Amino acid sequence: MQELVSHLAKSLVDNPDMVTVTMSEEDDTITIGLAVAKEDLGKVIGKQGRTARAMRSLLAVTAGKENKRSRLDILE
């Protein structure tokens, strides 16, 4: 899942070298933190949060295959 978020974010932003993805797992919840350059933050979130919502949906499907929950935190 970490690679999925990294690939999606790097294809959206202007500075792919600044993309960092962290992952932590607690019980049945996987938390993924996504940090991008400040000027690319809007591209990752999208208009009215649509891009972020789509990324969260993809994570939910991927985590559901493992009977887990997912959470995507977009960090500033």
Contacts in CASP RR format, 6 or more apart in sequence:
PFRMAT RR
TARGET T0000
AUTHOR 0000-0000-0000
METHOD contacts of the structure
MODEL  1
MQELVSHLAKSLVDNPDMVTVTMSEEDDTITIGLAVAKEDLGKVIGKQGR
TARAMRSLLAVTAGKENKRSRLDILE
1 23 0 8 1.000
1 30 0 8 1.000
1 32 0 8 1.000
1 59 0 8 1.000
1 62 0 8 1.000
1 63 0 8 1.000
1 70 0 8 1.000
2 21 0 8 1.000
2 22 0 8 1.000
2 23 0 8 1.000
2 32 0 8 1.000
4 58 0 8 1.000
4 59 0 8 1.000
4 62 0 8 1.000
5 21 0 8 1.000
5 32 0 8 1.000
5 33 0 8 1.000
5 34 0 8 1.000
5 55 0 8 1.000
5 59 0 8 1.000
5 72 0 8 1.000
6 19 0 8 1.000
6 21 0 8 1.000
8 55 0 8 1.000
8 58 0 8 1.000
9 16 0 8 1.000
9 19 0 8 1.000
9 21 0 8 1.000
9 34 0 8 1.000
9 36 0 8 1.000
9 44 0 8 1.000
9 55 0 8 1.000
10 16 0 8 1.000
10 19 0 8 1.000
12 40 0 8 1.000
12 43 0 8 1.000
12 44 0 8 1.000
12 51 0 8 1.000
13 19 0 8 1.000
13 36 0 8 1.000
13 37 0 8 1.000
13 40 0 8 1.000
13 43 0 8 1.000
13 44 0 8 1.000
14 37 0 8 1.000
14 39 0 8 1.000
14 40 0 8 1.000
14 43 0 8 1.000
15 36 0 8 1.000
15 37 0 8 1.000
15 39 0 8 1.000
15 40 0 8 1.000
18 35 0 8 1.000
18 36 0 8 1.000
18 37 0 8 1.000
18 40 0 8 1.000
19 34 0 8 1.000
19 35 0 8 1.000
19 36 0 8 1.000
20 34 0 8 1.000
20 35 0 8 1.000
21 32 0 8 1.000
21 33 0 8 1.000
21 34 0 8 1.000
21 35 0 8 1.000
22 32 0 8 1.000
22 33 0 8 1.000
22 35 0 8 1.000
23 30 0 8 1.000
23 31 0 8 1.000
23 32 0 8 1.000
23 33 0 8 1.000
24 30 0 8 1.000
24 31 0 8 1.000
25 31 0 8 1.000
25 68 0 8 1.000
28 67 0 8 1.000
28 68 0 8 1.000
28 69 0 8 1.000
29 68 0 8 1.000
29 69 0 8 1.000
29 70 0 8 1.000
29 71 0 8 1.000
30 59 0 8 1.000
30 63 0 8 1.000
30 68 0 8 1.000
30 69 0 8 1.000
30 70 0 8 1.000
30 71 0 8 1.000
31 70 0 8 1.000
31 71 0 8 1.000
31 73 0 8 1.000
32 59 0 8 1.000
32 70 0 8 1.000
32 71 0 8 1.000
32 72 0 8 1.000
32 73 0 8 1.000
33 72 0 8 1.000
33 73 0 8 1.000
33 74 0 8 1.000
33 75 0 8 1.000
34 44 0 8 1.000
34 72 0 8 1.000
34 73 0 8 1.000
34 74 0 8 1.000
34 75 0 8 1.000
35 74 0 8 1.000
35 75 0 8 1.000
35 76 0 8 1.000
36 43 0 8 1.000
36 44 0 8 1.000
36 74 0 8 1.000
38 76 0 8 1.000
41 74 0 8 1.000
41 76 0 8 1.000
43 51 0 8 1.000
44 51 0 8 1.000
44 52 0 8 1.000
44 55 0 8 1.000
44 74 0 8 1.000
45 51 0 8 1.000
45 52 0 8 1.000
45 74 0 8 1.000
46 52 0 8 1.000
52 72 0 8 1.000
52 74 0 8 1.000
55 72 0 8 1.000
56 70 0 8 1.000
56 72 0 8 1.000
59 70 0 8 1.000
59 71 0 8 1.000
59 72 0 8 1.000
60 69 0 8 1.000
60 70 0 8 1.000
62 70 0 8 1.000
63 69 0 8 1.000
63 70 0 8 1.000
64 70 0 8 1.000
END
